[in-house]
Amino acid sequence: MDYLHTKGRIFNIQRFSIHDGPGIRTIVFFKGCFMRCAWCCNPESQKYEIETLTENGAARTVGKDVTVAELMPEILSDENYYRRSGGGVTLSGGEALAQPEFARDLLRACKNAGLHTAIETTLNVPYDSIEKVLPYLDLCLMDIKNMDSGKHKEYTTAGNERILENAKMVAESGVELIIRTPVIPTFNDSEKDIRAISKFASTLKGVKEHHLLPYHRLGQDKYYGLGREYSLKDIEPPTNEKMEYLKSVAEESGLKIQIGG
């Protein structure tokens, strides 16, 4: 079982999560991402390099290298909770598919242990990186942030062409696909933006759900702890009323729409 020796770089493990997939889950956060979304709540995830983050006056190292075999005991320690709740393991980041071999082999080990597997991803990677994980994946939680490639690039540093093409191919693969949209004021919180995203999502084979994730500032202090500026510091989170209105707009697509993930 050589795949158990595959090594990757992570920066956090979150147990007993009730988000990012069904049931009670363990979330493994990968380090490294190909995008730089202005609102990212995990800025320490963006660079693959190991960093130092200062929080509340204390410095800590962010990032460590681990093998699949080293991670599995911690993941399996909550196996009873997964089985009782229909939960499992979700790979997040950063972008887990920026480390495709490690993602594949960690998912493979989880599937071999009988666990439900999910990945949270932008799909902004070569399709062969996605193909590596599909045989071991139950659920793909995919962000579609804006249908306008120019605006997408302005706020994330990447266009959306590859993302949208990959969404079509993953939908055709038969893996369960849920589309998620972080709702960011000034970027994509208009009726036009949300309607366009949900309409596209409804054209994807097998897609039944579109989740709207309201913007928050929970990661703001981490930017300063990394010696970086937070460019959206003057942006207020959307109100509950605004989110409910956008939900009603998205429901025109015929998909199941929910607020939050």
C-alpha positions as CSV (number, residue, x, y, z in Angstrom):
1,M,0.0,0.0,0.0
2,D,2.5,2.6,-1.2
3,Y,-0.2,5.2,-1.4
4,L,-0.2,5.5,2.4
5,H,3.3,6.9,2.1
6,T,2.3,9.8,-0.2
7,K,3.2,13.1,1.5
8,G,1.4,16.4,1.3
9,R,1.3,19.8,3.0
10,I,-1.6,20.8,5.2
11,F,-2.2,23.6,7.7
12,N,-5.2,22.5,9.7
13,I,-7.5,19.7,10.6
14,Q,-11.0,20.5,11.8
15,R,-13.0,17.8,13.6
16,F,-16.7,17.7,14.3
17,S,-17.6,20.0,11.4
18,I,-21.3,20.1,10.3
19,H,-20.5,22.1,7.1
20,D,-18.8,21.2,3.8
21,G,-20.8,18.0,3.3
22,P,-23.4,15.8,5.0
23,G,-23.3,14.8,8.6
24,I,-20.4,15.2,11.1
25,R,-17.1,15.6,9.2
26,T,-13.4,16.0,9.5
27,I,-12.0,18.8,7.2
28,V,-8.4,18.5,6.1
29,F,-7.1,21.9,4.9
30,F,-4.4,21.7,2.2
31,K,-1.8,24.4,1.8
32,G,-1.4,26.2,-1.6
33,C,-3.9,27.7,-4.0
34,F,-3.8,28.9,-7.7
35,M,-6.1,31.8,-6.9
36,R,-6.1,34.9,-4.6
37,C,-9.7,35.6,-3.9
38,A,-10.0,39.0,-2.2
39,W,-12.3,37.7,0.5
40,C,-10.5,34.5,1.3
41,C,-11.0,33.6,4.9
42,N,-7.9,31.4,5.0
43,P,-5.1,33.6,3.6
44,E,-2.6,31.3,5.3
45,S,-3.7,28.6,2.9
46,Q,-2.8,30.5,-0.3
47,K,1.0,30.0,-0.4
48,Y,2.3,26.5,-0.5
49,E,5.3,27.7,1.5
50,I,5.3,27.2,5.3
51,E,4.6,30.6,7.0
52,T,4.5,32.3,10.3
53,L,1.2,33.8,11.4
54,T,0.9,36.2,14.4
55,E,-2.4,36.1,16.2
56,N,-3.1,37.9,19.5
57,G,0.6,38.7,19.8
58,A,1.7,35.1,19.5
59,A,3.5,33.7,16.4
60,R,2.7,30.2,15.1
61,T,4.0,28.2,12.2
62,V,1.4,27.5,9.5
63,G,1.9,24.4,7.4
64,K,3.3,20.9,8.0
65,D,4.2,17.9,5.8
66,V,2.4,14.7,6.6
67,T,1.8,11.3,5.0
68,V,-1.5,9.7,4.4
69,A,-0.6,7.1,7.0
70,E,0.0,9.8,9.6
71,L,-3.3,11.4,9.0
72,M,-5.6,8.4,9.0
73,P,-5.5,7.6,12.7
74,E,-6.8,11.1,13.5
75,I,-9.5,10.8,10.8
76,L,-10.6,7.4,11.9
77,S,-10.8,8.4,15.5
78,D,-14.2,9.9,14.8
79,E,-15.5,7.0,12.6
80,N,-18.4,6.3,14.9
81,Y,-19.6,9.9,14.5
82,Y,-19.4,9.6,10.7
83,R,-21.4,6.5,10.6
84,R,-24.2,7.7,13.0
85,S,-24.6,11.0,11.2
86,G,-23.9,10.0,7.6
87,G,-20.7,12.1,7.7
88,G,-17.1,11.6,6.5
89,V,-14.1,13.5,5.3
90,T,-13.8,16.7,3.3
91,L,-10.6,18.0,1.7
92,S,-10.4,21.8,1.6
93,G,-7.8,24.5,1.4
94,G,-6.4,26.4,-0.2
95,E,-7.0,24.2,-3.2
96,A,-6.7,20.5,-2.5
97,L,-6.3,19.7,-6.2
98,A,-3.1,21.8,-6.3
99,Q,-1.7,18.6,-4.6
100,P,-3.5,16.0,-6.8
101,E,-1.5,12.9,-5.8
102,F,-1.8,13.6,-2.1
103,A,-5.5,14.4,-2.5
104,R,-6.1,11.2,-4.5
105,D,-4.3,8.9,-2.1
106,L,-5.9,10.5,1.0
107,L,-9.3,10.0,-0.5
108,R,-8.4,6.5,-1.5
109,A,-7.4,5.6,2.0
110,C,-10.7,7.1,3.3
111,K,-12.8,5.2,0.7
112,N,-10.9,2.0,1.6
113,A,-11.9,2.6,5.2
114,G,-15.6,2.9,4.1
115,L,-15.9,6.7,4.7
116,H,-17.9,9.2,2.7
117,T,-15.5,11.5,0.8
118,A,-15.9,15.1,-0.4
119,I,-13.8,17.9,-1.7
120,E,-14.3,21.7,-1.6
121,T,-12.7,23.1,-4.8
122,T,-12.6,25.9,-7.4
123,L,-11.8,23.3,-10.1
124,N,-9.2,25.8,-11.4
125,V,-6.7,23.1,-12.2
126,P,-5.8,20.9,-15.2
127,Y,-8.5,18.3,-15.8
128,D,-6.1,15.4,-15.3
129,S,-5.7,16.6,-11.7
130,I,-9.4,16.2,-11.3
131,E,-9.5,12.8,-13.0
132,K,-7.0,11.5,-10.4
133,V,-9.5,11.9,-7.5
134,L,-12.8,11.1,-9.2
135,P,-12.7,7.3,-8.5
136,Y,-12.4,8.0,-4.8
137,L,-14.8,10.9,-4.5
138,D,-18.5,10.9,-3.4
139,L,-19.2,14.6,-3.5
140,C,-17.7,17.6,-5.1
141,L,-18.5,21.0,-3.6
142,M,-17.6,23.5,-6.3
143,D,-17.4,27.3,-6.2
144,I,-18.7,29.3,-9.1
145,K,-18.1,32.9,-8.2
146,N,-19.0,34.9,-11.3
147,M,-20.0,34.2,-14.9
148,D,-18.1,37.3,-16.1
149,S,-14.5,36.2,-16.6
150,G,-13.1,39.8,-16.5
151,K,-14.7,40.5,-13.1
152,H,-13.7,37.0,-11.9
153,K,-10.1,37.7,-12.7
154,E,-10.2,41.2,-11.1
155,Y,-11.3,39.7,-7.7
156,T,-9.6,36.3,-7.8
157,T,-6.5,36.8,-10.1
158,A,-7.9,34.1,-12.5
159,G,-10.4,33.9,-15.3
160,N,-13.3,31.5,-15.2
161,E,-13.1,29.7,-18.6
162,R,-11.3,26.6,-17.3
163,I,-13.5,26.5,-14.2
164,L,-16.7,26.4,-16.2
165,E,-15.4,23.7,-18.6
166,N,-14.3,21.6,-15.7
167,A,-17.7,21.9,-14.1
168,K,-19.3,20.5,-17.2
169,M,-16.9,17.5,-17.2
170,V,-17.2,16.7,-13.5
171,A,-21.0,16.9,-13.9
172,E,-20.8,14.3,-16.8
173,S,-18.6,12.1,-14.6
174,G,-21.5,11.1,-12.4
175,V,-19.9,12.3,-9.2
176,E,-22.4,14.2,-7.1
177,L,-21.8,17.9,-7.7
178,I,-23.1,20.8,-5.7
179,I,-22.5,24.4,-6.8
180,R,-21.6,27.0,-4.2
181,T,-21.3,30.8,-4.5
182,P,-19.7,33.0,-1.9
183,V,-21.9,36.2,-2.1
184,I,-19.6,39.1,-2.0
185,P,-20.9,42.7,-2.1
186,T,-19.5,44.8,-5.0
187,F,-18.4,41.5,-6.7
188,N,-21.4,39.2,-7.3
189,D,-24.3,40.2,-5.1
190,S,-26.5,41.6,-7.8
191,E,-29.7,39.9,-9.1
192,K,-28.0,39.6,-12.5
193,D,-24.9,37.9,-11.2
194,I,-26.7,35.3,-9.0
195,R,-29.3,34.6,-11.7
196,A,-26.6,33.9,-14.3
197,I,-24.7,31.6,-11.9
198,S,-27.8,29.6,-10.9
199,K,-29.0,29.4,-14.5
200,F,-25.6,27.9,-15.6
201,A,-25.6,25.5,-12.6
202,S,-29.0,24.2,-13.7
203,T,-27.6,23.2,-17.1
204,L,-25.0,20.9,-15.5
205,K,-26.0,17.2,-15.6
206,G,-27.2,15.9,-12.3
207,V,-26.8,19.2,-10.4
208,K,-29.7,19.7,-8.0
209,E,-28.4,22.2,-5.5
210,H,-26.9,25.7,-5.4
211,H,-25.7,27.1,-2.1
212,L,-25.3,30.8,-1.5
213,L,-22.6,31.5,1.1
214,P,-22.8,35.0,2.7
215,Y,-19.6,37.0,2.9
216,H,-18.1,37.4,6.3
217,R,-14.9,39.0,7.8
218,L,-13.8,36.1,10.0
219,G,-10.4,35.9,8.3
220,Q,-9.5,39.6,8.3
221,D,-7.1,39.6,11.3
222,K,-5.1,36.8,9.7
223,Y,-4.1,39.0,6.8
224,Y,-2.6,41.5,9.3
225,G,-1.0,38.5,11.1
226,L,0.7,37.6,7.8
227,G,1.8,41.2,7.2
228,R,-0.7,41.7,4.4
229,E,-3.5,44.1,3.7
230,Y,-7.2,43.1,3.6
231,S,-8.6,44.8,0.5
232,L,-12.3,44.4,1.5
233,K,-12.1,45.9,4.9
234,D,-14.7,48.5,4.1
235,I,-17.2,45.9,2.7
236,E,-20.2,45.1,4.9
237,P,-21.6,41.5,4.9
238,P,-25.0,41.1,3.1
239,T,-28.1,41.4,5.3
240,N,-30.4,38.5,5.9
241,E,-33.0,40.3,3.8
242,K,-30.6,40.6,0.9
243,M,-29.6,36.9,1.1
244,E,-33.3,35.9,1.2
245,Y,-33.9,38.0,-1.9
246,L,-31.0,36.5,-3.8
247,K,-32.2,33.0,-2.8
248,S,-35.6,33.8,-4.4
249,V,-33.8,35.0,-7.5
250,A,-31.7,31.8,-7.7
251,E,-34.8,29.6,-7.2
252,E,-35.9,30.7,-10.7
253,S,-33.4,28.1,-12.0
254,G,-35.5,25.3,-10.5
255,L,-32.6,24.1,-8.3
256,K,-32.8,23.6,-4.6
257,I,-31.3,26.8,-3.1
258,Q,-30.0,27.2,0.4
259,I,-28.2,29.9,2.3
260,G,-25.0,28.6,3.8
261,G,-23.0,25.4,3.2
